[in-house]
Amino acid sequence: MTGADWELDFYSRPILEADGRKRWELLVTSSPGGGEQSAPFRFAKRCPSGEVNSLWLTEALREAIETAEATEHSAPLRLRCWRSSMRTMVQRASAELGLEVIASRRTYALLDWLQQREREVYPQEDGFMAGPLAPPPAPIPTPPVPLPEAVQGDAWSWATLPAGLLREASDWPMGFSGLVPLPDGVDDDAAIPGLRLFSSSRALAVAGWLGGLEPVQMTVEGRQLLLEAGQDDRWLVSDLDERASAEITTALETSRTSMGGLQFIAVQTSPEEQSFAGFWMLRDIPMV
């Protein structure tokens, strides 16, 4: 039996071990919405700095699966890995266990957990590297390219939905979906910004393709509305006029500062249609 997808991070932490090397740690958490009714599965394991390789990771993932099954959780359906620098190692380890790996930044539960550990757990450890750390080299953004023709609808519009309504999204009629829990502290009246795509004859096909892109978040650069997806993909949704660019930028910035970065994308046959061919919640949160 398989259950939820798992989100994975195998990387160094801001802690120096006794040998002067940075601590390495594997974190695994189940994604919400995988059909399991219990609390999310979480697994953390330190890796000796001299054993950072796919062999250690394979055995650690095997232990995680055994731990999940022993605690009334299920083996993972798939693994999501968001660090491009660790993709090859994760793929090698996962292949040994017959697990599919998706290169994706739709790892919101993991990022929330990692941020919580950086605030509350790591500072309590001996060897914690207090103070500002030199940030890793910023990756060069992938140049945006137009959305694939298969994802382009007939028209689009910018919209907002009250957060309280999004809490009921799991009950809505929809084909493809990617729902996430609302971030803590978001008021029911908060206006969550999002994109509505319309296709009168191909809405379900558009939604299927969009889900396969692993949508992560929307941003505005200059006068272009972009969709960030996968591990480092950037898609051009539309060019914007000056007014629309300013309005959408403000909406996204407001969501980032006071609504946990929550956004949405809906695919429908028409503006009047009450059901969804596809509906995704996105979040603009830092990749730590």
C-alpha positions as CSV (number, residue, x, y, z in Angstrom):
1,M,0.0,0.0,0.0
2,T,1.3,3.5,-0.8
3,G,0.1,6.7,0.7
4,A,1.3,10.3,0.4
5,D,4.2,11.7,-1.5
6,W,7.3,12.4,0.5
7,E,9.3,15.6,0.5
8,L,13.0,15.2,1.1
9,D,16.0,17.3,2.0
10,F,19.5,15.9,2.4
11,Y,21.9,18.7,3.1
12,S,24.2,20.4,5.6
13,R,22.9,22.4,8.5
14,P,24.3,25.5,10.4
15,I,26.0,23.3,13.0
16,L,29.7,22.4,13.3
17,E,30.4,18.9,14.6
18,A,33.3,18.1,16.9
19,D,35.5,17.3,13.9
20,G,35.0,20.8,12.6
21,R,32.8,19.8,9.7
22,K,29.2,20.9,9.1
23,R,26.4,18.6,10.2
24,W,24.6,16.7,7.4
25,E,21.0,15.7,8.0
26,L,18.2,13.9,6.1
27,L,14.7,15.3,6.6
28,V,11.7,13.5,5.2
29,T,8.0,14.6,5.6
30,S,4.9,13.3,4.0
31,S,3.0,15.8,1.8
32,P,-0.5,16.7,2.9
33,G,-3.4,15.3,0.9
34,G,-2.1,11.8,0.4
35,G,-5.1,10.1,1.9
36,E,-3.6,9.6,5.4
37,Q,-5.8,10.9,8.2
38,S,-3.1,10.9,10.9
39,A,-0.5,13.5,11.5
40,P,2.2,13.8,8.8
41,F,5.0,11.4,8.9
42,R,8.3,12.9,9.7
43,F,11.8,11.4,9.8
44,A,15.1,13.0,10.7
45,K,18.5,11.4,10.7
46,R,22.1,12.8,11.0
47,C,24.7,11.7,8.5
48,P,28.4,11.4,9.4
49,S,30.2,14.0,7.3
50,G,32.4,11.3,5.9
51,E,29.5,9.2,4.6
52,V,27.6,11.7,2.5
53,N,26.8,9.5,-0.4
54,S,24.0,7.6,-2.1
55,L,24.8,4.4,-0.2
56,W,24.2,6.1,3.2
57,L,21.1,7.8,1.8
58,T,19.7,4.5,0.5
59,E,19.9,2.8,3.9
60,A,18.5,5.9,5.6
61,L,15.5,6.0,3.2
62,R,15.0,2.3,3.8
63,E,14.9,3.0,7.6
64,A,12.5,5.8,7.0
65,I,10.1,3.5,5.1
66,E,10.3,0.9,7.8
67,T,9.7,3.5,10.5
68,A,6.7,4.8,8.6
69,E,5.1,1.4,8.2
70,A,5.7,0.6,11.9
71,T,3.9,3.8,12.9
72,E,0.7,3.3,10.9
73,H,1.9,5.4,7.9
74,S,2.5,4.1,4.4
75,A,5.4,3.8,2.1
76,P,5.8,6.9,-0.1
77,L,4.1,7.1,-3.5
78,R,6.9,9.4,-4.8
79,L,9.7,11.5,-3.5
80,R,10.0,15.2,-4.2
81,C,13.5,16.7,-4.1
82,W,13.9,20.5,-4.5
83,R,17.7,21.0,-4.2
84,S,19.1,20.6,-7.7
85,S,22.6,20.1,-6.3
86,M,21.5,16.9,-4.6
87,R,19.3,15.5,-7.4
88,T,21.7,12.9,-8.7
89,M,22.5,11.5,-5.3
90,V,18.8,11.3,-4.4
91,Q,17.9,9.6,-7.7
92,R,20.6,7.0,-7.2
93,A,19.4,6.2,-3.7
94,S,15.8,6.1,-4.7
95,A,16.4,3.9,-7.7
96,E,17.8,1.2,-5.3
97,L,14.5,1.2,-3.5
98,G,12.3,1.4,-6.6
99,L,11.1,4.9,-5.8
100,E,10.2,7.6,-8.3
101,V,11.8,11.0,-7.8
102,I,10.2,14.3,-8.9
103,A,12.4,17.3,-9.2
104,S,10.1,19.8,-7.7
105,R,9.8,22.8,-5.4
106,R,6.3,21.9,-4.3
107,T,7.8,20.9,-1.0
108,Y,5.9,23.4,1.2
109,A,5.5,21.1,4.2
110,L,9.2,20.4,4.2
111,L,10.2,24.1,3.9
112,D,7.9,25.0,6.8
113,W,9.4,22.3,8.9
114,L,13.0,23.2,8.0
115,Q,12.3,26.9,8.8
116,Q,10.8,25.8,12.2
117,R,14.0,23.7,12.9
118,E,16.2,26.7,12.0
119,R,14.3,28.9,14.5
120,E,13.8,26.5,17.3
121,V,16.0,23.4,17.1
122,Y,19.4,24.1,15.6
123,P,20.1,27.2,17.8
124,Q,19.9,24.8,20.9
125,E,22.6,22.5,19.5
126,D,26.3,22.6,20.5
127,G,28.2,24.0,17.6
128,F,25.4,26.1,16.2
129,M,26.9,28.7,13.9
130,A,25.2,31.8,15.3
131,G,25.1,35.1,13.4
132,P,24.7,35.8,9.8
133,L,26.1,33.1,7.5
134,A,27.5,33.6,4.1
135,P,24.6,32.7,1.8
136,P,25.3,30.0,-0.9
137,P,25.9,31.3,-4.4
138,A,22.6,32.4,-5.8
139,P,21.5,30.2,-8.7
140,I,21.3,31.9,-12.1
141,P,17.6,32.1,-12.9
142,T,16.5,30.1,-15.8
143,P,15.3,32.4,-18.6
144,P,11.5,32.2,-18.8
145,V,10.0,30.6,-21.9
146,P,6.4,30.8,-23.1
147,L,4.0,28.3,-21.6
148,P,3.7,25.1,-23.7
149,E,0.9,25.3,-26.2
150,A,-0.8,22.5,-24.5
151,V,-1.1,24.6,-21.3
152,Q,-2.3,27.8,-23.1
153,G,-6.0,28.4,-22.7
154,D,-8.3,30.7,-24.6
155,A,-8.1,33.5,-22.0
156,W,-7.1,34.3,-18.5
157,S,-8.0,36.6,-15.7
158,W,-6.6,37.7,-12.3
159,A,-8.8,37.1,-9.3
160,T,-8.9,36.7,-5.6
161,L,-10.7,34.2,-3.3
162,P,-11.3,34.5,0.4
163,A,-9.1,32.2,2.5
164,G,-12.2,30.9,4.3
165,L,-13.5,29.6,1.0
166,L,-10.2,27.9,0.2
167,R,-10.4,25.9,3.4
168,E,-13.3,24.1,1.7
169,A,-11.5,23.4,-1.5
170,S,-11.2,19.7,-0.9
171,D,-15.0,19.4,-1.3
172,W,-15.1,21.2,-4.7
173,P,-15.7,19.4,-7.9
174,M,-12.4,19.3,-9.8
175,G,-10.4,17.1,-12.1
176,F,-6.7,17.6,-11.3
177,S,-5.7,19.3,-8.1
178,G,-2.8,20.2,-5.8
179,L,-4.1,21.4,-2.5
180,V,-2.1,22.4,0.6
181,P,-3.1,23.4,4.1
182,L,-3.5,27.1,4.6
183,P,-0.6,28.7,6.5
184,D,-1.1,29.5,10.1
185,G,-2.6,32.8,11.0
186,V,-4.4,33.5,7.7
187,D,-7.7,35.2,8.3
188,D,-10.8,33.8,6.6
189,D,-11.4,37.2,5.0
190,A,-7.9,37.5,3.5
191,A,-8.0,37.9,-0.3
192,I,-5.8,35.2,-1.8
193,P,-4.6,36.2,-5.3
194,G,-4.7,33.8,-8.2
195,L,-4.9,33.1,-11.9
196,R,-7.9,31.7,-13.7
197,L,-7.2,30.0,-17.0
198,F,-10.1,29.3,-19.4
199,S,-10.4,26.8,-22.2
200,S,-13.8,26.0,-23.7
201,S,-12.9,22.8,-25.4
202,R,-9.6,21.6,-23.7
203,A,-9.9,22.6,-20.1
204,L,-9.2,19.1,-18.7
205,A,-6.2,18.6,-21.0
206,V,-4.8,22.0,-20.0
207,A,-5.2,21.1,-16.4
208,G,-3.5,17.7,-16.9
209,W,-0.5,19.4,-18.5
210,L,-0.3,22.1,-15.9
211,G,-0.2,19.6,-13.1
212,G,2.7,17.8,-14.8
213,L,4.7,21.1,-14.7
214,E,4.7,21.0,-10.9
215,P,3.6,24.6,-10.4
216,V,5.3,26.3,-7.5
217,Q,4.6,30.1,-7.4
218,M,3.8,33.1,-9.6
219,T,6.0,36.2,-9.8
220,V,6.1,39.4,-11.8
221,E,9.3,40.5,-13.5
222,G,9.0,43.9,-15.2
223,R,5.8,43.6,-17.1
224,Q,5.7,39.8,-17.4
225,L,3.7,37.4,-15.3
226,L,5.8,34.3,-14.7
227,L,5.0,30.8,-13.3
228,E,7.8,29.1,-11.5
229,A,7.6,25.3,-11.6
230,G,9.5,22.1,-11.3
231,Q,13.0,22.5,-9.8
232,D,14.1,25.5,-11.8
233,D,11.6,26.0,-14.7
234,R,10.2,29.5,-15.4
235,W,7.3,29.9,-17.7
236,L,6.0,33.1,-19.3
237,V,2.2,33.3,-18.7
238,S,1.5,36.7,-20.2
239,D,2.9,40.1,-20.9
240,L,1.1,42.8,-18.7
241,D,0.3,46.4,-19.2
242,E,1.6,48.9,-16.6
243,R,-1.6,48.9,-14.5
244,A,-2.0,45.1,-14.4
245,S,1.7,44.7,-13.6
246,A,1.4,47.0,-10.6
247,E,-1.8,45.5,-9.3
248,I,-0.6,41.9,-9.5
249,T,2.8,42.8,-8.0
250,T,1.1,44.4,-5.0
251,A,-1.3,41.4,-4.6
252,L,1.6,38.9,-4.6
253,E,3.7,41.0,-2.2
254,T,0.8,41.3,0.2
255,S,0.3,37.6,0.2
256,R,4.0,37.0,0.8
257,T,4.1,39.3,3.8
258,S,0.7,38.5,5.5
259,M,-0.8,35.3,4.0
260,G,2.2,32.9,4.0
261,G,2.7,33.5,0.3
262,L,-0.5,31.7,-0.6
263,Q,-1.7,31.8,-4.3
264,F,-3.9,29.7,-6.6
265,I,-4.3,28.7,-10.2
266,A,-7.7,27.5,-11.5
267,V,-8.5,26.0,-14.9
268,Q,-12.2,26.2,-16.0
269,T,-14.1,26.0,-19.2
270,S,-15.6,29.5,-18.7
271,P,-15.8,32.3,-16.1
272,E,-19.4,31.1,-15.3
273,E,-18.5,27.5,-14.7
274,Q,-18.7,26.4,-11.1
275,S,-16.5,23.3,-11.3
276,F,-12.8,23.1,-12.0
277,A,-10.9,21.1,-14.5
278,G,-7.9,21.8,-12.3
279,F,-7.1,23.8,-9.1
280,W,-3.7,24.3,-7.4
281,M,-2.7,26.1,-4.3
282,L,0.8,27.6,-4.6
283,R,3.0,29.3,-2.0
284,D,5.8,31.9,-2.4
285,I,8.1,31.0,0.5
286,P,11.9,31.1,0.8
287,M,14.0,28.2,-0.4
288,V,16.2,27.9,2.7
